[in-house]
Amino acid sequence: MTRRSLLLGALLVVATGFAPPTGGPVVIASKPFGESYLLAEMFAQLLEARGVAVDRRPGFGATELAFRALRNSDIDVYPEYTGTGLLVLLGEQPRGSPADVYARVAEEFPRRFGARWLPPLGFENTYAIAVRKGLADSLGLRTLSDLALVAPRLRAGLTPDFIGRADGLPGLSRAYGIHFRDVRALLPAVKYRALDAGEVDVVDGYSTDGLIARYDFHVLSDDKRFFPPYEAAALISARLASSNPAAVAALTELSGRLDVTRMRQLNRRVEAEGVPIPTVAAEALRELGLRSGQAPTTGTSSRVGLVDYLSATRGTLLSLTLRHLLLVGASLLFAIAIGVPLGLILERSARGAEPIIRGVGVIQTLPGIALLAFMIPLLGIGVTPALVALVLYSLYPIVRNTFTGVRDADPSAVDAARALGMTDAQILRQVRFPLATPVIMAGIRTAAVIDVGTATLAAFIGAGGLGEPIVSGLALSDTRMILSGAIPAALLALAVDATLAGVERFVRPSR
């Protein structure tokens, strides 16, 4: 930690130290990889040890999602890296030393975004391009320049973030002329398994990743020094900086306390040994003298089987399942309230119905995470944008089936009703709609099952639900954690469909 960095941090604390505190917990987020989860948990436990209430929102889908939420003050703090702030968020090229990069982002972020950087935590975590040792030896790969010569013969497994970022594959291709034969988008933990299994030849990682050491991969040297300095630091919102000096001061206590060696050891415990993140975070803070007491016993080790793991986490899983059910139930009710009347209206104007229904169907072609990301600038993060996205995803089968069911209701029954002198409104209410009920219910059941699956993506924007253990498990390469979310989600889909089947039998017209 340089004197310049400490001075900037001290000035930040002084500048925010006279603002009155506000109520409500400090919202702490992370991105979906092991180190980010761990640092966010350390932030949370440090604040709790200083008497500050916190709300955890782990596993945001990408840098842009997390930072957008921070700018909107939907979250208050998350772990970020100075190089990412410079290249990705400011759109500038790296210049100078790590201290220069930190000084630049610390100066520019408050002016442009209102967000503030606390002094770095004490370690850099730059990108690491890794290959299997056998491949490195056979092809003589030691540097990224060596990789450029053979890249057209190799398959790369890269995280989506890296594929699109200026400091990722596009910049790497320009700096080194690296062009792979094939590029696959892989989640952080999945890419290491794929590399180990020989399904890809090259992956992107981070220099402090515990899984690189676990699989004994070879990291290629950045001989042209393309990657900028990536010092880890707490990035805080304008709201937190101006309104909660106690929280800012508490978070600053961690600055300069984590070196590279310690961080690698902590990451290895989480990623390779399967020690629960709250336990690792608490022990690290205690070793640093930042908290007292015993480490929490939340979670289980990687040696515990699936059944024991599910038993040990049943309380958390029940809470997540209820949250998931709330998201699905509320969004489905809203979708029914919108979709059924819309289908009935469209049936009365058949000429323009198909274009509108197809337009509603286009929504389902959007990737779920993209639709959720679109909601953040309008509605922030959490339950509200998740509900809106789920309603939009549910509309098409309900609208389509309502329109088709009413339109194709038994013609002979409709003709008989008209012969009896019934009006069109009476025929719709008493004949066509009851006859269309099974078809409408089929659309509602389809929408419900879609909702249960899509709701798992709500974890990427802090809405909770059964997506949380799935996202965390993928990031930490923990199959038990993934299944602890996937199995209840599958059972919930079956239960919801069975419940709606019972409703369908109840409302089906008698013959």
C-alpha positions in Angstrom: 0.0 0.0 0.0 1.5 3.4 -1.1 1.4 6.6 1.0 -0.5 8.1 -1.9 -3.2 5.5 -1.7 -3.5 5.7 2.0 -3.8 9.5 1.8 -6.6 9.3 -0.8 -8.4 6.8 1.4 -8.0 9.0 4.5 -9.3 12.0 2.6 -12.3 10.0 1.6 -13.1 9.0 5.2 -12.7 12.5 6.4 -14.8 13.9 3.5 -17.6 11.5 4.4 -17.2 11.6 8.1 -19.5 14.5 8.8 -22.6 13.2 7.0 -25.4 12.0 9.2 -26.0 8.2 9.1 -29.2 6.9 7.6 -31.3 3.9 8.6 -31.4 0.6 6.8 -28.8 -2.1 6.2 -25.7 -1.7 4.0 -26.4 -3.7 0.8 -23.3 -5.8 -0.1 -23.0 -7.5 -3.5 -20.5 -9.6 -5.3 -19.8 -10.9 -8.8 -20.2 -14.6 -9.5 -16.8 -16.0 -8.7 -15.2 -17.4 -5.6 -12.9 -14.5 -4.6 -15.7 -11.9 -5.1 -18.0 -14.0 -2.9 -15.3 -14.2 -0.2 -14.4 -10.6 -0.2 -18.1 -9.6 0.0 -18.6 -11.9 2.9 -15.6 -10.4 4.7 -17.0 -6.9 4.1 -20.3 -8.1 5.5 -18.8 -9.7 8.6 -16.5 -6.7 9.3 -19.5 -4.4 9.2 -21.6 -6.6 11.4 -18.7 -6.8 13.9 -18.8 -3.0 14.1 -22.5 -3.0 14.7 -23.6 -2.1 11.1 -26.6 -4.1 9.7 -26.0 -5.6 6.3 -28.0 -7.1 3.5 -26.1 -9.7 1.3 -26.8 -9.8 -2.5 -24.2 -12.2 -3.9 -23.6 -13.3 -7.4 -24.4 -10.4 -9.7 -24.1 -11.6 -13.3 -21.4 -9.3 -14.6 -19.4 -6.2 -14.0 -21.8 -3.9 -15.8 -24.8 -5.3 -13.8 -23.1 -4.8 -10.4 -21.8 -1.3 -11.3 -25.2 -0.2 -12.7 -26.8 -1.3 -9.4 -24.1 0.6 -7.5 -24.7 3.8 -9.5 -28.4 3.6 -8.9 -27.7 3.0 -5.1 -29.6 -0.3 -5.3 -26.4 -1.8 -3.7 -23.9 0.0 -1.5 -20.6 -1.8 -2.0 -19.0 -4.7 -3.9 -15.4 -5.8 -4.5 -13.9 -4.5 -7.7 -10.5 -4.2 -9.4 -8.8 -1.0 -10.4 -7.9 -2.2 -13.8 -11.5 -3.2 -14.5 -12.6 0.2 -13.3 -10.1 1.9 -15.7 -10.6 -0.1 -18.9 -14.2 -1.4 -18.6 -16.0 1.3 -16.7 -14.0 4.4 -17.6 -13.0 3.2 -21.1 -9.4 4.4 -20.7 -6.2 2.7 -21.5 -3.8 1.7 -18.6 -1.1 4.2 -17.8 1.6 4.0 -15.1 2.0 2.0 -11.9 -0.7 0.3 -9.8 -0.7 3.5 -7.7 -1.3 5.6 -10.8 -4.2 3.5 -11.9 -5.8 3.6 -8.4 -5.3 7.4 -8.3 -7.0 7.8 -11.7 -10.1 5.8 -10.8 -10.2 7.3 -7.3 -10.2 10.8 -8.9 -12.6 10.1 -11.8 -15.3 7.9 -10.4 -16.7 10.5 -7.9 -16.8 13.1 -10.6 -18.3 11.0 -13.3 -20.4 8.4 -11.4 -20.6 9.5 -7.8 -19.1 6.2 -6.8 -15.9 6.0 -4.6 -13.0 3.7 -4.3 -11.7 2.8 -0.8 -7.9 2.2 -0.6 -6.9 -1.1 -2.1 -7.0 -4.3 0.0 -3.3 -5.0 -0.6 -3.2 -7.5 -3.4 -3.4 -7.6 -7.2 -5.5 -10.2 -9.0 -4.7 -9.8 -12.7 -6.0 -12.0 -15.5 -4.1 -15.3 -15.9 -4.3 -17.2 -19.3 -3.8 -20.9 -18.4 -3.2 -24.1 -20.2 -2.6 -27.7 -19.2 1.1 -28.4 -18.3 1.3 -31.2 -20.8 0.1 -28.9 -23.6 2.5 -26.2 -22.5 5.4 -28.6 -22.6 4.5 -30.2 -26.0 4.0 -26.8 -27.7 6.7 -24.9 -25.8 4.2 -22.4 -24.4 5.7 -20.0 -21.9 4.3 -16.6 -22.9 1.3 -15.1 -24.5 3.5 -14.4 -27.6 4.1 -18.1 -27.8 0.4 -18.7 -27.6 -0.3 -16.3 -30.5 1.8 -18.6 -32.8 -0.3 -21.7 -32.1 -3.7 -20.2 -31.2 -5.4 -21.0 -34.6 -5.0 -24.7 -33.7 -6.5 -24.3 -30.1 -9.9 -24.1 -28.5 -10.5 -21.5 -25.9 -13.0 -21.7 -23.0 -13.5 -18.1 -21.8 -15.9 -16.4 -19.4 -18.6 -14.2 -21.1 -17.2 -11.2 -19.3 -13.7 -11.8 -20.7 -15.0 -12.4 -24.2 -16.6 -9.0 -24.4 -14.4 -6.7 -22.3 -11.8 -4.3 -23.6 -9.2 -5.8 -21.3 -10.3 -9.3 -22.3 -10.2 -11.2 -25.6 -10.7 -8.2 -28.0 -7.7 -6.3 -26.5 -5.6 -9.5 -26.2 -6.2 -10.2 -29.9 -5.1 -6.7 -30.8 -2.0 -6.7 -28.6 -0.8 -10.2 -29.4 -2.6 -11.2 -32.6 -4.2 -14.1 -30.8 -7.0 -15.7 -32.8 -8.3 -19.1 -31.5 -9.8 -21.8 -33.7 -12.9 -21.9 -31.5 -14.1 -19.8 -28.6 -16.6 -21.2 -26.1 -18.4 -19.1 -23.4 -18.0 -21.0 -20.1 -18.8 -20.1 -16.5 -15.9 -19.5 -14.2 -15.7 -22.9 -12.5 -16.9 -24.9 -15.5 -14.0 -23.6 -17.6 -11.4 -25.3 -15.3 -13.1 -28.6 -15.5 -13.4 -28.3 -19.2 -9.6 -27.5 -19.5 -8.7 -30.4 -17.2 -10.9 -32.8 -19.2 -9.3 -31.6 -22.5 -12.5 -30.2 -23.9 -10.8 -26.8 -24.3 -7.1 -25.9 -24.5 -6.9 -22.4 -23.0 -8.9 -20.6 -20.3 -8.9 -17.2 -18.7 -8.5 -17.1 -14.9 -7.3 -14.9 -12.2 -3.8 -14.9 -10.7 -5.1 -15.7 -7.2 -7.5 -18.5 -8.2 -7.3 -21.5 -6.0 -8.5 -23.8 -8.8 -5.4 -23.1 -10.9 -3.2 -24.6 -8.2 -5.7 -27.4 -7.6 -5.5 -28.6 -11.2 -1.8 -27.6 -11.5 -2.3 -25.6 -14.7 0.4 -23.6 -16.4 -0.1 -19.8 -16.5 1.4 -18.0 -19.5 3.5 -14.9 -18.9 2.1 -11.6 -20.2 5.4 -10.7 -21.8 4.0 -7.5 -23.5 2.4 -6.4 -20.2 -1.0 -6.0 -21.8 -3.1 -6.5 -18.7 -3.2 -3.4 -16.4 -2.8 -3.5 -12.6 -5.9 -5.1 -11.0 -5.7 -4.0 -7.3 -8.7 -5.3 -5.4 -10.7 -2.6 -3.5 -14.1 -1.9 -2.1 -16.2 0.2 -4.5 -18.9 2.1 -2.7 -22.0 4.0 -3.8 -22.5 7.7 -3.5 -25.3 7.0 -0.9 -23.0 5.1 1.4 -20.1 7.5 1.0 -22.3 10.5 2.0 -24.6 9.0 4.6 -22.9 6.2 6.6 -19.4 7.2 7.8 -19.3 4.4 10.3 -19.6 1.8 7.5 -17.0 3.6 5.3 -14.6 3.7 8.2 -15.2 0.0 9.0 -14.6 -1.1 5.5 -11.4 1.0 5.3 -10.0 -1.1 8.2 -9.5 -3.9 5.7 -7.4 -1.8 3.3 -3.8 -2.9 2.9 -4.3 -6.0 5.0 -4.6 -8.8 2.4 -1.5 -9.7 0.4 -1.3 -12.1 -2.6 -0.1 -15.1 -0.6 -2.9 -14.8 2.0 -5.5 -14.3 -0.7 -4.4 -17.4 -2.6 -4.6 -19.4 0.5 -8.1 -18.2 1.3 -9.3 -18.8 -2.3 -7.8 -22.3 -2.2 -9.7 -23.1 1.0 -13.0 -22.0 -0.6 -12.5 -23.3 -4.2 -10.4 -26.4 -3.7 -11.1 -27.6 -0.2 -14.8 -26.6 -0.1 -14.7 -24.8 3.3 -17.8 -22.6 3.6 -17.2 -19.0 2.7 -18.6 -17.6 6.0 -16.2 -19.8 7.9 -13.2 -18.7 5.8 -14.1 -15.1 6.0 -14.5 -15.2 9.8 -11.2 -17.0 10.3 -9.4 -14.5 8.0 -10.8 -11.5 9.8 -9.9 -13.0 13.2 -6.3 -13.7 12.0 -6.1 -10.1 10.9 -7.3 -8.9 14.3 -10.5 -7.4 12.9 -13.1 -9.5 14.7 -13.3 -11.8 17.7 -15.3 -14.9 18.5 -15.6 -18.3 16.9 -16.1 -18.7 13.2 -19.7 -19.4 12.1 -20.7 -22.9 11.3 -22.8 -22.1 8.4 -22.4 -24.6 5.6 -20.6 -27.9 5.3 -17.3 -29.1 4.0 -16.8 -30.5 0.5 -16.4 -34.0 2.0 -20.0 -34.1 3.1 -22.4 -36.0 0.8 -25.4 -34.5 -1.0 -28.0 -35.9 1.4 -26.1 -34.6 4.5 -25.5 -31.3 2.7 -29.2 -30.9 2.0 -30.0 -31.7 5.6 -27.5 -29.3 7.0 -28.8 -26.4 4.8 -32.5 -27.3 4.9 -33.4 -24.1 6.8 -31.7 -21.9 4.1 -33.2 -24.0 1.3 -36.7 -23.7 2.8 -36.3 -19.9 2.9 -35.0 -19.8 -0.7 -37.8 -22.1 -1.9 -40.5 -19.8 -0.3 -38.9 -16.8 -1.9 -38.8 -18.6 -5.2 -42.5 -19.6 -4.8 -43.4 -16.0 -4.1 -41.7 -14.8 -7.3 -43.4 -17.5 -9.4 -46.8 -17.1 -7.8 -47.0 -13.3 -7.9 -45.7 -13.1 -11.5 -48.1 -15.8 -12.7 -51.1 -14.0 -11.1 -50.1 -10.8 -12.8 -49.5 -12.6 -16.1 -53.0 -14.2 -15.9 -54.6 -10.9 -15.1 -53.0 -9.4 -18.2 -52.8 -12.3 -20.6 -56.3 -13.7 -20.4 -58.1 -10.4 -21.0 -55.7 -9.6 -23.8 -56.4 -12.9 -25.5 -60.1 -12.3 -25.2 -59.7 -8.8 -26.7 -57.6 -10.0 -29.5 -60.1 -12.7 -30.4 -62.7 -10.0 -31.0 -60.3 -8.3 -33.5 -58.9 -11.4 -35.3 -57.4 -9.5 -38.2 -54.8 -7.7 -36.0 -54.4 -10.5 -33.4 -51.6 -12.6 -34.9 -49.0 -9.7 -35.2 -49.6 -8.7 -31.6 -49.4 -12.3 -30.3 -46.2 -12.8 -32.3 -44.8 -9.6 -30.9 -45.5 -10.9 -27.3 -43.8 -14.2 -28.3 -40.6 -12.3 -29.4 -40.0 -11.5 -25.7 -39.3 -15.2 -25.1 -36.5 -15.1 -27.6 -34.6 -12.8 -25.3 -32.1 -14.5 -23.0 -33.4 -14.3 -19.4 -30.4 -12.6 -18.0 -30.5 -10.0 -20.8 -34.1 -9.2 -20.0 -33.3 -8.8 -16.3 -30.4 -6.5 -17.2 -32.7 -4.3 -19.2 -34.9 -3.9 -16.1 -32.2 -2.6 -13.8 -32.0 1.0 -15.2 -35.8 1.3 -15.0 -36.6 -0.6 -11.8 -33.3 -1.2 -10.0 -32.5 -4.6 -8.5 -34.3 -7.1 -6.4 -37.9 -8.4 -6.5 -39.6 -5.7 -8.6 -37.5 -6.1 -11.8 -37.6 -9.9 -11.4 -41.4 -9.9 -11.2 -41.7 -7.7 -14.3 -39.4 -9.9 -16.3 -41.2 -13.1 -15.2 -44.6 -11.6 -16.1 -43.3 -10.7 -19.6 -41.9 -14.2 -20.0 -45.2 -15.8 -19.0 -47.5 -13.8 -21.2 -47.0 -15.6 -24.5 -48.5 -19.1 -23.7 -51.4 -17.5 -21.8 -52.3 -15.0 -24.5 -51.8 -17.6 -27.3 -53.9 -20.3 -25.6 -56.6 -17.9 -24.5 -57.0 -16.6 -28.1 -56.9 -20.0 -29.7 -59.2 -21.7 -27.1 -61.9 -19.1 -27.4 -61.6 -18.8 -31.2 -61.8 -22.6 -31.7 -64.5 -23.3 -29.2 -67.0 -26.0 -30.4 -68.7 -24.4 -33.4 -71.8 -26.5 -33.0 -72.3 -25.3 -29.4 -71.7 -21.7 -30.5 -74.3 -22.0 -33.3 -76.8 -23.6 -30.9 -76.4 -20.7 -28.5 -76.8 -18.2 -31.3 -79.9 -19.9 -32.5 -81.3 -19.5 -29.0 -80.9 -15.8 -29.3 -77.9 -15.3 -27.1 -75.8 -12.2 -27.6 -72.1 -12.4 -28.5 -71.2 -11.3 -24.9 -73.5 -14.0 -23.5 -72.0 -16.6 -25.9 -68.5 -15.6 -24.8 -69.2 -15.7 -21.1 -71.4 -18.8 -21.0 -70.3 -21.0 -23.9 -67.0 -20.1 -25.6 -65.0 -19.2 -22.5 -66.0 -22.3 -20.5 -65.3 -24.5 -23.4 -61.9 -22.9 -23.8 -60.9 -23.4 -20.2 -58.8 -26.5 -20.7 -56.8 -24.8 -23.4 -56.4 -21.7 -21.3 -55.3 -23.8 -18.3 -52.7 -25.6 -20.5 -51.2 -22.2 -21.4 -51.2 -21.2 -17.7 -49.5 -24.4 -16.7 -46.9 -23.9 -19.4 -46.2 -20.4 -18.2 -45.9 -21.6 -14.6 -43.2 -24.2 -15.4 -41.4 -21.6 -17.5 -41.6 -19.2 -14.6 -40.1 -21.7 -12.1 -37.0 -22.2 -14.3 -36.6 -18.5 -15.3 -36.9 -17.4 -11.7 -33.6 -19.0 -10.9 -31.9 -16.2 -13.0 -33.3 -13.7 -10.5 -30.3 -14.4 -8.3 -28.2 -12.5 -10.8 -30.0 -9.2 -9.8 -30.3 -9.8 -6.1 -33.9 -11.1 -6.0 -33.0 -14.3 -4.2 -34.7 -17.7 -4.8 -33.3 -21.1 -5.7 -31.0 -19.5 -8.2 -28.6 -18.4 -5.4 -27.2 -21.8 -4.6 -27.1 -22.7 -8.3 -25.1 -19.5 -9.2 -22.8 -19.9 -6.2 -22.3 -23.6 -6.9 -21.3 -22.9 -10.5 -18.9 -20.3 -9.4 -17.3 -22.5 -6.7 -17.4 -25.8 -8.7 -19.6 -27.3 -6.0 -22.0 -29.9 -7.4 -23.8 -30.3 -4.1 -24.6 -26.6 -4.0 -25.8 -26.6 -7.6 -28.1 -29.6 -6.9 -29.3 -28.0 -3.7 -30.9 -25.3 -5.9 -31.7 -27.4 -8.9 -33.5 -30.3 -7.2 -35.9 -28.1 -5.2 -36.6 -26.0 -8.4 -37.4 -29.2 -10.3 -39.7 -30.5 -7.5 -41.3 -27.0 -7.3 -42.1 -27.1 -11.0 -43.7 -30.5 -10.6 -45.7 -29.3 -7.6 -46.9 -26.2 -9.3 -47.9 -28.1 -12.4 -49.8 -30.7 -10.3 -51.6 -28.0 -8.4 -52.7 -26.2 -11.6 -53.8 -29.6 -13.0 -56.1 -29.9 -10.0 -57.4 -26.4 -10.6 -58.0 -27.4 -14.3 -60.1 -30.4 -13.3 -62.1 -28.1 -11.0 -62.9 -25.5 -13.6 -63.3 -27.8 -16.6 -66.9 -27.7 -17.8 -68.9 -30.9 -17.1 -70.0 -32.9 -20.1 
